[in-house]
Amino acid sequence: MNPRRLFGVFLLAALIASPGLAVAQGGPHQLTGVIQSVQGSSFTLAGGRTVFLHKGTIIRPTGIKLQPGMQVTVTGALAHTGHGAFNADEVDVARRHHM
């Protein structure tokens, strides 16, 4: 098996094992998950990963206040602090579907 294909297999296995993290190759990283708690300019996803917001972070839909229980997709980069922290450039809140 060639190295690229092997990497893809390992990446897929990691994503299946850790559904709270989806990594986009060659571009910004993405996380998906449910907000567990909000602390000022950061929040914690279920599973314990901390996401830091900065002055330019885009939150969609515009004007929404991030709250526990919201399903989000976060685009940004891994923080240099280690421990799985993440710096958010964009936070997209999933729209709830009512039946």
RAZI-V748648 format. One line per field, one symbol per residue. ss: DSSP state (A for helix, B for strand, O for the rest). phi: phi as a letter, one per 40 degrees, with the letter a starting at -180 (. if undefined). burial: I if it has 9 or more other ideal C-beta (glycine too) atoms within 8 Angstrom, else O. Layout:
# RAZI-V748648
ss: ???
phi: ???
burial: ???
This chain:
# RAZI-V748648
ss: OOAAAAAAAAAAAAAAAOOOBBOOOOOOBBBBBBBBBBBOOBBBBOOOOBBBOOOOOBBBOOOOOOOOOOBBBBBBBBOOOOOOOBBBBBBBBOOOOOO
phi: .cdccccccccccccccbccbbbccgaccbbbibccabbgcaabcdhgccbbcbdcccbbcdgcccadgccbbbbiaccccgfgcbcccabbcccccbb
burial: OOOOOIOOIOIOOIIOOOOIIOOOOOOOIIIIIIIIOIOOOIIIIOOOIIIIIIOOIOIIOOOOOIOOOIOIIIIIOOIOOOOOIIIIIIIIIOOOOOO
